[in-house]
């Protein structure tokens, strides 16, 4: 499938994945969802994405696995738009993820509408 039509959502909360996938979905867009690092890595290895929406903490631990996901995406496909959504934010974290290649940074709670508008401005929804 054309990467310009595929979005990866990575979050450990199933409710957030469901809400975002419903709101970000559109005809011709494929949404892949991952609750774990392993699942996200599997998707990234198998597919190219026009955009990825990535939470930073996936296991409830203090580590930020999302940073590893950002690195992998940028290594494989630097043009992928990366949107970071985190409940554990701050200026230092924002600077870190931007340095890793994130294009957009939001702290939870953030509306799926804001994410869709951000991706629309990036050209993901130009055909709808």
Residue pairs with C-beta under 8 A, 6 or more apart in sequence:
1 30
1 47
3 47
3 48
3 49
3 50
3 77
3 80
4 50
4 124
5 28
5 29
5 30
5 50
6 29
6 30
6 31
6 32
6 47
6 48
6 49
6 50
7 24
7 29
7 30
7 31
7 32
7 49
7 50
7 51
7 52
7 53
7 119
7 124
8 32
8 33
8 34
8 40
8 43
8 44
8 47
8 49
8 51
8 52
8 53
8 54
8 73
9 17
9 20
9 21
9 24
9 31
9 32
9 33
9 34
9 52
9 53
10 33
10 34
10 35
10 40
10 52
10 53
10 54
10 55
10 58
10 66
10 69
11 17
11 20
11 33
11 35
11 53
11 54
11 55
11 58
11 85
12 35
12 36
12 55
12 57
12 58
12 59
12 60
13 35
13 55
14 35
16 55
17 33
17 35
19 112
20 53
20 112
20 115
21 31
21 33
22 112
23 112
23 113
23 115
23 116
24 31
24 53
24 112
24 115
24 116
24 119
25 31
26 125
26 128
27 128
28 127
28 128
29 124
29 125
32 43
32 47
32 49
34 40
34 42
34 43
35 58
36 58
36 59
37 58
37 59
37 65
37 68
37 69
40 54
40 69
41 69
41 72
44 69
44 72
44 73
44 76
45 76
48 76
48 77
48 80
49 73
49 77
49 80
50 80
50 81
50 124
51 80
51 81
51 82
51 83
51 119
51 122
51 124
52 69
52 73
52 80
52 81
52 82
52 83
53 83
53 85
53 115
54 66
54 69
54 70
54 82
54 83
54 84
54 85
54 102
55 66
55 84
55 85
55 86
55 87
56 64
56 65
56 66
56 67
56 84
56 86
56 88
56 93
56 97
57 63
57 64
57 65
57 66
57 86
57 87
57 88
58 65
58 66
59 65
64 88
64 93
66 84
66 86
66 97
67 96
67 97
67 100
70 82
70 84
70 97
70 100
70 101
70 102
71 100
71 101
73 80
73 82
73 101
74 80
74 82
74 100
74 101
78 101
81 103
81 104
81 119
81 122
81 124
82 101
82 102
82 103
82 104
83 102
83 103
83 104
83 105
83 106
83 115
83 118
83 119
84 97
84 102
84 104
84 105
84 106
85 106
85 107
85 108
85 110
85 115
86 93
86 105
86 106
86 107
86 108
87 107
87 108
89 105
89 107
89 108
94 105
97 105
98 105
103 122
104 118
106 114
106 115
116 125
119 125
120 126
